[in-house]
Amino acid sequence: MIDVVATTGAAPAASRLGRSFNLFRRVDAPELRCAVPQDRAVPRFITATGWEFAGTLTGDDTAPHGFDARAAGPLSGWNGFYIFESWRR
């Protein structure tokens, strides 16, 4: 049996995860992003030089392109963060 998933083309929203994220971007590669759940400690590699705060993703916010809500939840629960590449259409 094959599961079919319908998509609307819209970016997934953080509210589908049931958690909020702090977003960080790499200074020398701003398309590289790290989402850290607000209830988790910020990883040491983020607090080192080279990263900057890029806002929060909460409630009904539209997630940036490249952010996969289905992957962010389990991955950030497992290792405390979710790395993704943000892009524009």
C-alpha positions as a printed NumPy array, in Angstrom:
array([[ 0.   ,  0.   ,  0.   ],
       [ 1.254,  3.492, -0.886],
       [ 0.355,  6.498,  1.244],
       [-0.434,  9.665, -0.659],
       [ 0.192, 13.031,  0.947],
       [-1.546, 16.071, -0.489],
       [ 0.314, 19.375, -0.255],
       [-0.982, 22.904, -0.608],
       [ 2.348, 24.427, -1.596],
       [ 2.344, 26.556,  1.559],
       [ 5.188, 26.327,  4.036],
       [ 4.366, 24.196,  7.097],
       [ 3.44 , 26.152, 10.213],
       [ 5.053, 25.731, 13.63 ],
       [ 1.619, 25.259, 15.193],
       [ 1.456, 21.814, 13.602],
       [ 4.359, 20.831, 15.838],
       [ 2.895, 21.973, 19.109],
       [ 6.151, 23.754, 19.993],
       [ 7.865, 27.059, 19.376],
       [11.386, 27.558, 18.045],
       [14.144, 30.15 , 18.313],
       [15.763, 30.565, 14.905],
       [19.44 , 31.274, 14.301],
       [21.305, 31.897, 11.034],
       [24.912, 31.456, 10.092],
       [26.557, 34.863,  9.55 ],
       [28.768, 33.769,  6.65 ],
       [26.056, 31.579,  5.071],
       [22.676, 33.149,  5.97 ],
       [20.721, 30.426,  4.178],
       [21.95 , 27.937,  6.807],
       [19.526, 28.015,  9.742],
       [19.173, 26.281, 13.072],
       [15.844, 25.941, 14.881],
       [16.033, 25.304, 18.628],
       [12.861, 24.519, 20.599],
       [12.217, 27.292, 23.118],
       [12.058, 24.74 , 25.918],
       [15.58 , 23.44 , 25.117],
       [19.01 , 24.925, 25.812],
       [20.74 , 26.618, 22.885],
       [23.587, 24.346, 21.693],
       [27.159, 25.497, 22.318],
       [27.977, 25.663, 18.616],
       [25.258, 28.334, 18.259],
       [26.486, 30.426, 21.191],
       [29.976, 30.478, 19.654],
       [30.859, 33.1  , 17.061],
       [29.422, 32.846, 13.593],
       [25.692, 32.561, 14.406],
       [23.081, 35.253, 15.043],
       [19.53 , 35.24 , 16.343],
       [17.008, 35.328, 13.485],
       [13.682, 35.456, 15.323],
       [11.136, 33.039, 16.685],
       [ 8.678, 30.647, 15.092],
       [ 5.533, 30.304, 17.178],
       [ 1.834, 29.62 , 16.926],
       [ 0.438, 30.317, 13.476],
       [ 3.642, 31.797, 12.013],
       [ 4.476, 30.669,  8.523],
       [ 7.699, 28.706,  8.583],
       [10.576, 29.819,  6.367],
       [11.023, 27.96 ,  3.098],
       [13.128, 24.877,  3.686],
       [11.769, 24.294,  7.201],
       [10.132, 20.85 ,  7.333],
       [ 7.694, 20.718, 10.25 ],
       [ 7.461, 16.919, 10.074],
       [11.244, 16.581, 10.447],
       [11.811, 19.442, 12.906],
       [ 9.728, 17.934, 15.705],
       [11.398, 14.524, 15.995],
       [14.92 , 15.733, 15.154],
       [14.871, 18.596, 17.635],
       [13.43 , 16.257, 20.252],
       [16.261, 13.805, 19.635],
       [19.283, 16.113, 19.487],
       [17.924, 19.469, 20.71 ],
       [18.023, 21.344, 17.387],
       [17.06 , 21.15 , 13.714],
       [19.415, 22.376, 10.971],
       [17.913, 23.379,  7.633],
       [18.651, 25.471,  4.571],
       [16.275, 28.347,  3.999],
       [15.618, 29.284,  0.402],
       [13.397, 31.561, -1.623],
       [11.177, 30.645, -4.518]])
